[in-house]
Amino acid sequence: LAAIPDEVARRARLILLNYPNNPTGGACGRDFLAELVAWARETDTLAVYDNAYQFLGFDEPALSILEVPGAEEIALEFHTLSKAYAMAGARAAFAAGAPEAVAALRKIELYHQAGLFAPLIQAVCVALEDGDDYVAANRRVFRERRDAVSAALTAMGWEHNLPAGAAYFFLRLDGPPTTDDAAFCRELLASKGVALVPGRAFGEEGRGWVRLALTRPRDELERALELIADFRAVR
């Protein structure tokens, strides 16, 4: 936040953050969220916090920005049932936070969204009221997959950061930062049938990186890592 130029901060209307993060798997702590809220209040900037992976924090519970005193006046937080509750097809989500921002969001929703199917709303209610054990089980599954993938990456000598949350590894490719991540992914898919996402899909800073998702069963992930190891050995 300190690196944001004053001129940019003065002109900014909102700042958008996503932790635990897609694609990096990074997380943030309470101190950073408190700093963010203070910065947003000082600059009169709306802090928009995409908390889709809150309940997929592996090592410690991920936080809501609304836990920070004063955030309810300057922050808007988004949640979805797609991730921890495995309800991706439901397209069910909600937002909470600054009343003025929620009111503005309601106006957008009025003209650009349709209501959810009534039985789906009932399913969402059940998930939120009784789904804690299911979410905890999902979190254990993703943590086991994360640890298995990390072990395989270590075995092949691929340096990596251990994700603190979400469901992804963001991996730097060997070679210079300009290494063609799109070509790497195309060649890997064509020769081994393994699909990774080129980092450039997430912006220019992602060039030379690839994203590996933990969305397949552990045995499939371990087999995919064996094929990736073979691919890297001959590339």
N, C-alpha and C positions, 0 to 999 in steps of 0.2 A: 504493500500500500504506500509505503514511503517513496517508492520509485515512481509513482504516478505524478507527472508534472502538475504544478499548481494550476496552470492554464487549462489542462485537461479536466482536472477535478472541478474547476469552476463551471465548465461547460457541460459536465456529465449530468444526465438525468437519472441514470440507474447503473448499477454494477451487478453483473451476473456471475455467480459462483456455483460450483457443483462439487460438494464433498460429502461422502467418499466419491472419488472422481472417476468419471469415464472420459478418457481411456486409461489414465495412469494408475488407478487404484490407490491414489494418495488420499490421505485424510488430514483433518486439521483439528486442533484442540481448542479448549475454551478460551485460552489467552488470545488466539488469533481472532476468534469470533467476537470477543470483547473489543479488540482493536478495530475490527471491521465496523461494528456498530458505532463506536466513537467516531471513526472517520466519516461514516455515512451521515451521522448527526451534524458533524462539523461542516460538511460540504453540502448538506441538504440533498443528499443523493439517496434514492431508493435502493436498498440492498435486496436484490432478488436472489433467493437461495434455493437452488434445485437440490432437494434432499431425497431423491429417488432411492438412494441406496442406504438410507439411515440405518435400517435394520440388518444390513449386511456388512457391518463393521466386525472384523475378525478378532482383533486383539482387545478391544475395549469398545463399549457402546458408543456409536456415533451420536453427535449432539444435534439438537434443534437450535437454530439461531434464536428462536423465541425464548430459549432459556436464559438469554443474556438480558439483564435489566435494561429497559429502554428500547429494546428491539421491536416491541409491538408497535412503536410509533414510526419506525423507519424501515422495517423489513417486511418482505412478502415471501413466504416459504411455500414451496410446492412439494407435494407428496403424490406418489402413485402406488397402486396395488400391483403394478406389473412385475415388480422385481421380487421383493421378499415374499409376497403372497402368491407368486407364480400365476398372476391373472393378466398376462400381457394382452390376450385377446379381448379382455373386458373393456379396455380403454377407460378405466375408472381412475379418477384422480381428484385431488382437492387442493385448495390453497387456503392459507391462514396468515393473518398478520395485520399490518397497518390498515385501519378501516377505510381510509381514503383510497388506498391502492386496491383493496378488495372491491370497493364500490365501482371503481373504474373497470376492474376485471369483469364484474357482473354485466356492464354495458356491452363489452366485447362478446361475452358468452351469449347474451341475448340474441345477437344477430348472426353469430358464427358457429353456434353449437346446437345440437339437438339433445333432448333429455335422454337419459339412460333408460333402457328397457326395465320395466318395473321389477321383474324377478331378479335381474342383475343387481338392482339397488339392494334388494333383500340379501343377496349373496355377499355384497360388500359389507353390509351391516354385520352379518355373521362373522365374516373374516376379521373385522375390526374388534368385535366384542369377544370372540372365542378363539382367535387364531394365533395366540402367543406361542403355544407349544409347536404349532406347525412352522412358524417363522423361525423359532429356535432350531428346529430340526433342519430346515433349509440352510441356516447359517452354518451348522456343523458340516453339512454336505459340501458347501462351497469352501469352507476352511480346509477340509480334507483334500479337496481337489487342488486348492492353492498349494498346499504343502507337497503334494505329489508332483505337481508341475515344477515347483521350485527345485525339488530334488533332482528331477530329470534335467532341468536346465543347468544345474550345478555340475552334474555328471558329464555333460557335454562341453563344459567350460564356457557357457554363455552367461556373462555377468548380468545381473538383474537386481532390481529393487523388489522387495517382498511387499505385495499389495497389503495395505491396511484395511481395505474395504472394497466394496463393489465386486465385480466379477471378471477382472481383467488383469493381464500383465501387459505392460508397455515396454517393449524390448528394443534396445538400440542395435542396429545391424553392425556387423563388422565393417571396418573401413572408414573412410571420411564421412563427415556429416551429410554430404551430398549423395551418399549411396542411394541408388534408385530403389526405394521401398516398393513402388508399384511393380517394377520388373521382378523383384524378388518374390512378391506374392503371386504373380502370374506364373512364374517358372515353378514355384513350389506346388501350386495347384495342378499345373499341367503334368508334372512328373510324379508327384506323390499323392495327389488327391486331397491335400490338406489346405484348408482355407484360413488365411490370416487377413487382417485388414491393414492396408498400407497406412502409415501414420499421417501422410499428407491429407487423408480424408478428414482429419481433425484440424487442419490449418497448416500454414507454412512451417510452423515450428515442429510439426510432426514428421517432416521429411527425414529419411534415414532411420525411422522407427517403424515397428509393426505392433499391432495389438493382437493378443491371444486371449480368447474368451473362455471362461470356465463353465460354459453352458452345455457341455456334453458330459456323459458319465465318466467316471475316473478311468475305467479301462480303455475307453476310446481316447481320452486325453493322453494317457501313457503311450498308447500305440502311435498316436499322432506325433508325439515327441520323439519316438524312435525313428519315424520317417523323416522328421525335420533334421535330426542328427545325421542321418544318412545323406540328406540333401546338402547340408552345410559342409559335410566332409569332402564332397566332390565338386562343389560350386567354385 
